[in-house]
Amino acid sequence: MKFKTLALAAAILAATACGSDRGTVLKVYNWSDYIDESVLPEFEAWYEAKTGEKITVVYQTFDINETMLSKIEKGHEDYDVVCPSDYIIERMLNDGLILPLDFASIPDSINYIALNKSPYMLKMFREINPDIDANEYSVPYMWGTTGIIYNKAEVTPEEAGTWDIIRNPKFAGRILIKDAPRDVYGPVLIYLKQEELKSGKVSLEELMHDSSDESIAAVEAYLKQVKDGVLGWEADFGKDQMTKGRGVVSLNWSGDAVWAIEEAAEVGVDLDYIVPEEGSTVWFDGWVIPKYAKNVKAATYFIDFMCRPDIAIRNMEETGYVAANGAFEVLESQIDEEYEPVDLSYFFGPDADSIRVNPVLYPDKAVIDRCALEHDWGKDTDKLLAMWSRVKGDNANSFTYIIIIVVLVAIVIGYAASKRKKGHKHGRR
C-alpha cells in the first residue's frame, strides 16, 4: 500500500480521535507523480525532531490546476500546502487566496529557504505582481522552458530553431502540439511580433501580458494555417509518439523533452530539444499555503524541508524535472562531463559561469535572456480558451484517432513496466 493511503487512514483516525482539531495533520495537495513519496515519512520524523510535535501527512494529488483552484476558491478543502503553476499562483495572489509565509519562525540553522534561494527564481517571482512580492507568499519547486523536441535524423537544428517549424510543410502530418493554449499562444505571439521585439517597440514581458483582440486574432489566424499539418493536439501522448518516430516535431516542455530523449535513445531514435531563437516562455510550479489552511506551522516547515538540498535532489531524480533550488549541492548532482559548459550564473551565482550540465535541464544564460514568464489573463482567459476551441475545431482526422487508440493500448500493456521507471509529471498546464 502506498504511503499516501496509509497516511490518509492514519489521518482519519487522528481526526476522529481529536474531533475538529487537526493540529497533528498536514494536508498536502500536489501534482501527480511530482515528488519522491519516501520523503513524506522522513518529513514527519524530521518535524518531530525539530519541534517536539507529532505530525501526520495526508498527501493527495491533482492533474489540472483549475481543479485544485476551484476547491480552494470555494473553501471546500482546508489544504495546508498546495503546488500550483505560475499563472495560478498569480491568480491566487491577486484574489487573496494565499497566506504570507513566516519563515522567520524557523531557526536559522534549518532555514533551507534562506540558504538555497536562486537569484533567478527570486527575480521571476517578483515579476508575478509588481505591487506584491510573490516571494513573500510562495516558494518555487520545479521549473523549465517551452521549446521544440525534434528528430535529428529528419530535422536540422536550424529548422527546429524557429517556432515557424510548426508551419513548415516539409513536416506536415508529423507535427505534435501541446493541447495547452497558454503555452502555445505565448511562443506564437513571440514569433509574430519579431519585428516589434527587435526594434524595441515591445518587450517580451509586455507580450506575456498581451491579451488584446488584435493579438488573439493574429495567433488564431496563424494556428489555422498550422493545423492541417498537425498530427495531434496532445495532452501527454506527444513525447511517446516522438520516441516511436511517428512524430518528428513536438512543441513541448523541457521536462517531457528529457524523458523523450532518454526513452528514444533506448530504441535507437535520436531526439533533441531546442528553445527557438525568437524567444520563449519559462514556467514554474511553487508551494503556497492557502487561505483556509488549518496547520500553517507544519505547512511552513514542510515547504522548508522540500528545499533541503538532498530532498530537492531526490525529488528531481524521481520526477525528471528540475528543482528551482539554488543550492550548489543540487548543481553538483547534475554535473556531467558529457556536455559542453553552459553559463548558469543567472541561476546559481557568478561561480557557475561555466558548468557542464544537460542544457535541456539548465539552459545557458543566453537562452534564458530571450525567455519570459507567462501571466494570468484574469477575465480575459475565456477569450484565450474560445480562440483555442475555434482553432482546433473538429480537426481530428482518422490517423489521430488511430494514434490515440494505439497509445491507450500501449498504456495498458506497459502499465506494470512503466510503474518501475522514473516518474514524470503529466498535464501540468
C-alpha positions in Angstrom: 0.0 0.0 0.0 1.4 3.4 -0.9 2.4 5.9 1.7 -0.4 8.3 0.9 -3.0 5.6 1.5 -1.6 4.7 4.9 -1.2 8.4 5.8 -4.8 9.1 4.9 -6.0 6.2 7.0 -3.9 7.4 9.9 -5.1 11.0 9.5 -8.8 9.9 9.5 -8.2 8.1 12.8 -6.4 11.1 14.2 -9.1 13.5 13.1 -11.7 11.1 14.7 -9.8 11.0 17.9 -9.4 14.8 18.3 -12.7 16.0 16.8 -12.4 19.0 14.6 -8.9 19.8 15.8 -6.4 18.5 13.3 -3.3 20.2 14.6 -1.4 16.9 14.1 -2.4 16.5 10.5 -0.8 18.2 7.5 -2.8 18.1 4.2 -0.6 18.4 1.1 -2.1 18.8 -2.4 0.3 18.3 -5.3 0.6 17.2 -8.9 0.5 13.5 -9.7 4.0 11.9 -9.9 5.7 15.1 -8.7 7.5 14.0 -5.5 9.5 11.1 -4.1 6.9 9.9 -1.7 9.5 8.4 0.6 10.4 11.9 1.7 7.0 12.3 3.3 7.5 9.9 6.3 11.0 11.4 6.6 9.4 14.8 7.0 7.2 13.5 9.8 10.2 12.3 11.7 12.2 15.5 10.9 9.4 17.7 12.1 9.0 15.9 15.4 12.8 16.0 15.9 12.9 19.8 15.3 9.7 20.9 17.1 8.9 18.1 19.5 5.4 17.8 17.9 4.0 14.8 16.0 2.6 15.3 12.5 0.8 13.0 10.0 1.0 13.9 6.3 -2.2 13.4 4.2 -0.9 13.5 0.7 -3.4 14.0 -2.2 -2.8 14.7 -5.9 -4.5 16.6 -8.8 -3.9 16.7 -12.6 -5.3 20.1 -13.5 -4.5 23.5 -12.0 -8.1 24.6 -12.2 -9.4 21.6 -10.3 -7.2 22.4 -7.4 -8.0 26.1 -7.6 -11.8 25.5 -7.6 -11.5 23.6 -4.3 -9.6 26.4 -2.7 -11.8 29.2 -4.1 -14.9 27.6 -2.8 -13.4 26.9 0.6 -14.4 23.2 0.3 -11.0 22.0 1.2 -8.7 23.1 4.0 -5.4 22.1 2.4 -2.3 23.3 4.2 0.1 23.2 1.3 -0.6 23.2 -2.5 1.7 23.4 -5.5 0.1 25.5 -8.3 1.7 26.7 -11.5 3.0 30.2 -12.1 -0.2 31.8 -13.5 -2.4 30.2 -10.8 0.0 31.5 -8.1 -0.6 34.9 -9.7 -4.3 34.5 -9.7 -4.4 33.2 -6.1 -2.2 36.1 -5.0 -4.4 38.7 -6.8 -7.5 37.2 -5.3 -6.2 36.9 -1.7 -6.3 33.2 -1.6 -2.8 32.5 -0.2 -1.2 33.4 3.1 2.2 35.2 3.6 5.0 32.9 4.6 6.6 33.3 8.1 10.0 31.7 7.6 11.4 33.8 10.4 9.6 31.3 12.7 12.1 28.6 11.5 15.5 28.5 13.2 18.3 29.9 11.0 20.2 26.6 11.2 17.4 24.8 9.3 16.0 27.6 7.2 16.7 26.0 3.8 14.7 28.6 2.0 17.0 31.4 3.0 20.1 29.2 2.4 19.2 28.0 -1.0 17.4 30.8 -2.9 18.2 31.1 -6.6 18.6 34.7 -7.8 16.8 33.8 -10.9 13.8 32.4 -9.1 13.7 35.5 -6.8 13.6 37.7 -9.9 10.9 35.7 -11.6 8.7 35.7 -8.6 9.0 39.4 -8.2 7.6 39.7 -11.8 4.4 37.9 -10.9 2.8 41.0 -9.5 4.7 44.4 -9.5 2.7 45.5 -6.4 3.1 42.4 -4.3 6.4 40.4 -4.0 5.3 36.8 -4.5 8.5 35.6 -2.8 6.7 36.5 0.5 3.8 34.2 -0.4 5.3 31.3 -2.3 8.5 29.2 -2.8 9.4 27.7 -6.2 9.5 24.0 -6.5 10.3 22.9 -10.2 10.8 24.9 -13.3 11.6 24.6 -17.1 11.2 26.1 -20.5 8.9 25.6 -23.5 10.5 24.6 -26.8 10.8 22.1 -29.7 11.6 18.4 -29.5 12.8 17.2 -32.8 14.1 14.1 -34.6 17.7 14.7 -35.5 17.5 12.3 -38.4 14.7 14.3 -40.1 15.1 17.8 -38.8 18.1 20.1 -38.6 18.8 22.3 -35.6 18.3 25.3 -37.9 14.9 24.1 -38.9 14.0 23.5 -35.3 15.4 26.8 -34.2 12.3 28.8 -35.1 8.7 28.5 -34.0 7.7 28.6 -37.6 8.7 25.0 -37.9 5.2 24.1 -36.8 4.0 25.6 -40.1 6.7 24.1 -42.2 5.0 21.9 -45.0 8.1 19.7 -45.0 6.9 18.1 -41.7 3.2 18.2 -42.3 1.4 15.3 -40.7 4.3 14.7 -38.3 3.9 17.7 -36.0 2.6 17.4 -32.5 1.4 20.4 -30.5 0.6 20.6 -26.8 -3.1 20.9 -26.1 -2.2 23.8 -23.8 -3.5 27.1 -25.2 -1.4 29.3 -22.8 1.9 27.5 -23.7 1.2 27.7 -27.5 -0.2 31.3 -27.6 3.0 32.8 -26.0 5.6 31.3 -28.4 3.4 32.0 -31.4 2.9 35.6 -30.4 6.6 36.0 -29.8 7.2 34.7 -33.4 4.6 37.0 -34.9 6.0 40.1 -33.1 9.6 39.6 -34.0 10.0 42.9 -35.8 8.5 44.8 -32.9 10.8 43.0 -30.5 13.9 43.6 -32.5 13.1 47.3 -32.9 12.3 47.7 -29.2 8.7 48.7 -29.7 7.6 45.9 -27.4 9.3 43.7 -24.8 8.9 40.0 -24.1 7.4 40.8 -20.7 4.8 43.1 -22.4 3.9 40.4 -24.8 3.2 38.0 -21.9 0.5 40.4 -20.7 -0.9 40.9 -24.2 -4.5 39.6 -24.4 -5.7 42.2 -26.9 -8.3 41.2 -29.5 -5.7 42.1 -32.2 -3.1 39.7 -30.9 -5.5 36.9 -30.3 -6.8 37.2 -33.8 -3.3 37.1 -35.2 -2.4 34.0 -33.3 -5.6 32.4 -34.3 -5.0 33.1 -38.0 -1.5 31.7 -37.7 -2.6 28.5 -35.9 -5.3 27.9 -38.5 -2.6 27.8 -41.1 -0.7 25.3 -38.9 -3.5 22.9 -38.0 -3.7 21.0 -41.3 -0.2 19.7 -40.7 -0.8 18.8 -37.1 -0.6 15.1 -36.3 -2.2 15.6 -32.9 -3.1 18.2 -30.3 -1.9 16.2 -27.3 -2.0 16.4 -23.5 0.6 13.7 -22.9 1.0 11.2 -25.8 3.2 13.5 -27.9 6.5 12.6 -26.4 5.7 8.9 -26.8 5.0 9.4 -30.5 8.3 11.2 -30.8 10.1 8.2 -29.3 8.5 5.9 -31.8 9.3 8.1 -34.8 5.7 8.8 -35.7 6.2 12.5 -35.0 9.3 14.4 -35.9 8.5 17.8 -34.3 6.8 18.5 -31.0 6.0 21.8 -29.3 6.6 20.7 -25.7 8.1 21.3 -22.2 11.7 20.7 -21.3 10.8 18.1 -18.6 9.0 16.0 -21.2 11.9 16.5 -23.6 14.3 14.9 -21.1 12.0 11.9 -20.8 11.5 11.6 -24.6 15.2 11.9 -25.4 16.1 9.2 -22.8 13.4 6.8 -23.9 14.1 7.3 -27.6 17.8 6.6 -27.2 16.9 3.2 -25.9 15.2 2.3 -29.1 17.7 4.0 -31.5 15.8 7.2 -32.1 17.9 10.3 -31.8 15.9 13.3 -30.4 17.0 16.7 -29.2 15.4 19.8 -27.7 15.9 23.5 -28.6 14.4 26.8 -27.4 13.8 28.7 -30.7 15.9 31.8 -31.5 12.9 34.2 -31.4 12.4 33.6 -27.7 10.1 31.5 -25.5 8.5 31.2 -22.1 9.6 29.8 -18.8 7.3 28.1 -16.3 7.5 27.0 -12.7 5.4 25.4 -10.0 5.6 26.6 -6.4 4.5 25.8 -2.9 1.9 28.1 -1.2 -0.2 28.0 1.9 -3.9 28.5 1.0 -6.2 30.9 2.8 -8.1 28.1 4.5 -5.1 26.2 5.8 -5.5 24.8 9.3 -1.9 23.9 10.1 0.2 26.9 9.0 3.2 26.0 11.2 3.6 22.5 9.8 3.0 23.8 6.3 5.8 26.3 6.7 8.2 23.6 7.9 7.1 21.3 5.1 8.0 23.9 2.4 11.3 24.5 4.1 12.0 20.8 4.2 11.3 20.5 0.5 14.1 23.0 -0.1 16.7 21.0 1.7 19.3 20.1 -1.0 19.2 16.3 -0.5 15.4 16.3 -0.6 15.4 18.5 -3.7 17.8 16.2 -5.5 15.7 13.1 -4.7 12.6 14.8 -6.0 14.4 15.7 -9.2 15.6 12.2 -9.7 12.1 10.8 -9.1 10.2 13.2 -11.3 12.7 14.0 -14.1 12.0 17.8 -13.6 14.4 20.5 -12.4 14.3 21.8 -8.9 14.1 25.6 -8.6 16.7 25.4 -5.9 19.9 27.4 -5.8 21.9 25.2 -3.6 25.3 24.3 -5.1 24.8 20.7 -3.9 21.9 20.5 -6.3 24.0 21.8 -9.2 26.9 19.4 -8.4 24.5 16.5 -8.5 23.7 17.3 -12.2 27.3 17.9 -13.5 28.1 15.6 -16.4 31.4 15.8 -18.4 29.5 14.6 -21.5 28.1 18.1 -22.0 29.7 21.4 -23.1 30.0 24.1 -20.5 27.0 26.5 -20.1 26.7 29.7 -18.2 24.4 29.2 -15.2 25.5 32.3 -13.3 21.9 33.7 -13.6 20.7 30.7 -11.5 23.5 29.8 -9.1 25.6 32.9 -9.0 28.9 34.1 -10.5 30.8 30.9 -9.7 28.6 28.9 -12.0 29.5 30.7 -15.3 30.9 27.5 -16.9 29.3 24.3 -15.8 28.9 21.0 -17.7 25.3 20.0 -17.3 22.4 18.9 -19.6 21.3 22.2 -21.3 17.8 20.9 -21.6 17.6 20.9 -17.8 19.6 24.0 -17.2 19.6 26.3 -20.3 22.5 28.7 -20.9 22.1 32.3 -19.8 21.9 33.4 -23.5 18.8 31.2 -23.8 17.2 32.4 -20.7 17.8 36.0 -21.7 15.3 35.5 -24.5 12.6 33.9 -22.3 9.8 35.5 -20.3 7.3 34.4 -17.7 3.7 33.8 -18.7 1.0 35.6 -16.8 -2.6 35.0 -15.8 -5.1 36.7 -18.1 -7.8 37.1 -15.4 -11.2 37.8 -17.0 -9.6 37.6 -20.5 -8.9 33.9 -20.0 -12.2 33.0 -21.6 -11.1 34.8 -24.8 -8.0 32.6 -25.0 -10.0 29.4 -24.4 -12.6 30.4 -27.1 -9.8 31.1 -29.6 -8.2 27.7 -28.9 -11.6 26.0 -29.4 -12.0 27.7 -32.7 -8.6 26.7 -33.9 -8.9 23.0 -33.0 -12.5 22.7 -34.1 -13.2 19.2 -35.3 -9.7 18.8 -36.6 -9.1 15.2 -35.5 -8.5 13.1 -38.6 -8.6 9.3 -38.7 -4.9 9.0 -38.1 -5.2 11.0 -35.0 -7.8 8.5 -33.7 -5.6 5.6 -34.6 -2.8 7.2 -32.7 -5.0 7.7 -29.6 -6.1 4.0 -29.7 -2.5 2.8 -30.1 -1.4 4.9 -27.2 -4.2 3.7 -25.0 -3.3 0.1 -25.8 0.3 0.8 -25.2 -0.5 2.3 -21.8 -2.5 -0.8 -20.8 0.2 -3.2 -21.9 3.1 -1.2 -20.5 1.5 -0.2 -17.2 3.4 -2.6 -15.0 6.7 -1.8 -16.6 6.1 2.0 -16.5 5.4 1.9 -12.8 9.0 0.7 -12.3 10.5 3.6 -14.3 11.3 7.1 -13.1 8.0 9.0 -12.8 7.3 12.2 -14.8 4.5 14.7 -14.2 1.9 14.9 -16.9 -0.6 17.5 -17.9 1.0 20.2 -15.7 -0.6 23.1 -17.5 
